[in-house]
Amino acid sequence: MKAELKIHSENILPIIKQWLYSDKDIFIRELVSNATDAIQKLVLLEKGEPPFRIDVKVDKEAKTITVSDNGIGMTLEEVETYICQIAFSGAEEFVQKYAHNKDQFIGHFGLGFYSAFMVSSSIEIETKSYLEDQSPAHWTSDGSSTYDLEVGTKTTRGTDIILHVEDEDYLDQEKIREILTTYCGFLQYPIYLNGDEINSKPPLWLKKPSDCEEAEYLDFYKTLYPLEPDPIFWVHLQIDHPFHLKAILYFPKITPRFDFQSSNIKLFCNRVFVTDNCKDLFPSYLNVLRGAIDSIDIPLNVSRSYLQKDAHVKKLASHISKKIADRLSDLYAEEKEKFISYWPDVETIVKFGMLQDEKFYDRSKNFLLWKTLDQNFLTIEEYLASGREKVYYTPEDSKDGSFLTLYKEKNIPVITTKGPIDTALFNFLEQKLSIKFHRVDSNVDEALIDESGEKHEGDFTSLLGLPNVTVETKSLANKSLPAFIVIEEGTRRLRDYLSMTQKEMPQIPLGGQTFVMNTNSPLVSAIFKLKEKDEALAGKLTKQLYDLSLLSQKELHPENLTGFIQKTTEVLEALALKLS
């Protein structure tokens, strides 16, 4: 059976009060925004003279909050049209479209005024139109389906909204100040709370970038994030096509406790704060940015509380990403030293972007830098320009000086890495650029071998006695390093991947481990000679050298440290007894 939908106003207000707005604080934003609109309409009509202002008064004893403006005002007929007809563009349309899904697009239904009933037992409106021949109007309602409308007593142009507040939390002046500062701190007309101005600082994003000084950007950042350290640098965007957007986006200082998952960019719609959760507006790698975005083109939900997901948002996100990459590229080309000083704080963002966004990679590949052991910064192209076919790397916190000395002595550049993200990037770049990345302890480069001093000291496999470990002897150019562990590159990367997905690192390598002993080392030569006289002690020394290599290369599991110390003591005792 088909029937016509029945609309009852008594069913609309509960929806608005209890369901449409999840945050009661919104009512202040809505009323002050309406007051701003009222002033702006008067300005456009060129009928009023400044100064224009909005006054918010909290009277704890009377239990009222009053929001006043000296804007365009309303006639009796306009109150009937704009206030008394809930959702002026159609109550039927509102209920039909939104009663079952609050995530639909904003309908611009003019519902903001009614959000005040979330905290009020009743509301009065005293208003007088800018038209001199019109009588003032007085409207009252307790939030039910009835209201009173009569000729009022207001003598000056504008509108007073008087809320009779039942929620005493909102009679706290400091709470109202906090709400006004958050939502209305950048509106264009002065707002006063019980006589104190709230919004004395204009939004910096409205100024042309060429007119802004560095101190202004830093001061604005402190306004937005008073407890954070100064940002590294910023990007000032002013876009008029294909959409309207103004923004200042900051690259924050990355600290050890920095939360890469948080989203702290503040979204404004026509200077009114909407949300600081803009994850849908940015690709995830840019969510670490800070700053402010103001746009009238961003689609919001019906209560203007958060972003809607649509094709328009995706285009806008892509455009912002492009502007970020272009800014970084320009900085690298024009002020390379400054860019390098910023790099440690932006590289993680850039690397994540390359892995997640093909277009971002294309725009950023020319300024992807790698820090070398000698503290230089090179692109991959600059690294390969030396004639090397492989790119060698080592963890940034590597302390194995003896091993790395081998590369330094042979002038083989080694880049430093910061963790699993670099491993993932290596896999990506190897496919893109047809190159190979090798950790310094994943193989033995031919340049490290002293061919003239090549020695064959025999087989040490039986001395080590570990079936899962291959033992090799090499005559290295440097005598100071007796031995080291080689773990095949593919195995190493698999372990890096597992380290991101498991709570604990695997205790043993997943195959591919080789123990390389340097036959040019006096210690290794001594062990070989000792084998003929005391094979058991030679075996203990070989095992101890193996554990030392594990320890120096951070491969010795913490649980095995006690055993390592015990075996060290035993070997020292055996040597002492042999020499005594």
Secondary structure, DSSP 4 states (H G I P E B T S, - for coil): ---PPP--HHHHHHHIIIII-S-TTHHHHHHHHHHHHHHHHHHHHT---SPP-EEEEEETTTTEEEEEE-SS---HHHHHHHTSSSSTT-HHHHHHHHTT-TTSBP---S-GGGGGGGTEEEEEEEEE-SSTTS--EEEEE-SSS--EEEE----SSEEEEEEEE--GGGG-HHHHHHHHHHHHTT-SS-EEETTEES--SPPGGGS-GGG--HHHHHHHHHHH-TTSPPPSEEEEEEE-SSS-EEEEEEE----TT--TT--EEEEEETTEEEES--GGGS-GGGTT-EEEEE-SSS-BBTTSSSBPPSHHHHHHHHHHHHHHHHHHHHHHHH-HHHHHHHHHHHHHHHHHHHHH-HHHHHHHGGG--EEBTTS-EE-HHHHHTTS-SEEEEEETT---HHHHHHHHHTT--EEEE-SHHHHHHHHHHHHHH--EEEETTSS--GGGB-GGG-------HHHH--TT-EEEEE-BS-SS--EEEEE-HHHHHHHHHHHHHSSS--SS-SS-EEEEEETTSHHHHHHHHHHHH-HHHHHHHHHHHHHHHHHHTT-S-GGGHHHHHHHHHHHHHHHHHHH-
